[in-house]
Amino acid sequence: METTGSAPTPEEARRALDAAEQEERATIYRPLPPWYLPAIAALIFGALGLNALEDLSGATRILQVSLILMLTIGIGGLAGAVGLNHPGYQGIRLPWRPMLLSGLAAGAIPVAAIALDSILGGWVWLAAGAILAAGLLGVSIAYQRRPRGV
């Protein structure tokens, strides 16, 4: 856009607005590596799925707990590494209602698995892991498409 002191043409104004909108989208919907959310989903499925192993004792039980702990530390480490490597954006407002509802739903799934484990058996952990992983994969697809306007 020229700065000659005259008003911009409608085409120049449209280009400036489009550029501002693209910049806002890039700021709000930061690009994430395409492997990131599927990797988190796989780690969640693994951590919950390991709970399906029943009647373990001794060293096998310690191995199970150790693997679950390593997977959950991996989730936190991966989230921290990807999240902390992006510059912070100030003034971004997240829609708190959907965030709160999705957090409650994600938390309710393992709680339901805990409650149903003694009634239905350990396979509910596989189902819980699959539900959480599928939900995260759905979010991943939507998130990866959003910045491109697909």
N, C-alpha and C positions, 0 to 999 in steps of 0.2 A: 504494500500500500504506500502510495506516495505521500510525502508530507509537504505539499505545496501550499497548504493553507486552505485549499478548497475541500468541500465535502467529498467523501469517497463515493464512488459509483456504487450502485447496488451490487454489482458483481464483486467489487473489492470488499464490500462489507460482508457479503455472503462467504467469501473465502476466509476472511478474518474470523467470522463466527465458526466456520467449520474447523479451522485450525485450533481455536480455543476449545471447542468441544472435544476434539481428538486429544488435546493435551490434558483436559480434565479426565477423560476416560482412561488415559494412560497412567494418570496419577492415582485414581481411585482403584482401578482394576490393574494392579501391577502385574506385569507378566511373570508368571511362574514357570519354572522348567516343566515341560510336559510330563516328565516322569515323577514329579514330586507328589502329587495327590494320589496317584495309583500306588506309589511306594508306601505312603502312609496307610492306605487302605489294606495293602498286603500285610504290613506289620500288625495292624489292628486285628485282621483275620487270624494271623498266626498266634498272637497273644491270647485272644479269646478261644481260638480253636484248641490250644494246648490244654485248656481247662476241661475239655471233653474227655481227656484221658483219666480213667477212673481206676480205683483199686491199686494205686501205685504205693510202694513203700520204700523206705530206706533211700538208697542212692538214686533210684529212679525218680522218686518224688523230689529230691533235692535238685536233680537235673531239670525236671519239669519247671520248678519254681525259678531256677536260675535262668532258663531260657525265656520264661515269661518276663522276668525282670530285665533281661538284656533287650528283649524286643520293645518293652515300654521305654527303656532308656534310649533306645534307637529312635523311637518316635519323637521323644523330646529333643534329642540331639539333632535329628534331621529338621524338625520344625525350627529349632533355634538357629541352625546353620543357614537355612534358606531365609528365614525371617530377619535375622540380624545382618545378612549381607545386602539387604536392600536399604537404601536411605530412608530415614523416617519422613513421613509426610505429616505436616501439621495441618490442623483444621479439617481433617477428614471426619465425617460423621457416618458411623455405621448405623444401619437400621437396627435398633436394639430389640424390637419385638421379634423379628425373624431370627436374630442371633440367639435370643433367650429361648425361643421355642425350639430351635434346632439343638441347642445345648441340652435342654430338658429331655428332648426325645432321644438324643444320643446317650444321655445318662440313664434313661429309663430302660434301655435295652439290656445293659448288663445287670441292672437291678432285677429285671424280670427273669433273666437267666439264673440269677442266684436263687430267686424264689421258686422257680420251676425245676431246678436241678434235682432236688430230692424227690419231686413228684414224677417228672417225665424222664429223667436220666441226663447224663452228660452231653448227649447230642444237642441239647438246647444251646450249648456254648458254640457249637458249629453254626447253628442257625443264627444266633446273635451276632457272631463274627461276620457271617455272610450278609446279614441285613445292614450292619454298619458299613462294611466294605462297599456294598452295592450303593448305599446312600452317598458315600463319599465319592465313588466313581461317577455317580450322576451329577453331583456338585462339580466335580472336576471337568466333566464334559461341558456343562453349562458355563463354567468360569473360563475355560479355554476359548470358547466360542464368543463370549461376550465382548472382549476388547476388539475383536475383528469385525464386530457388527453382524455376525452370522445369525 
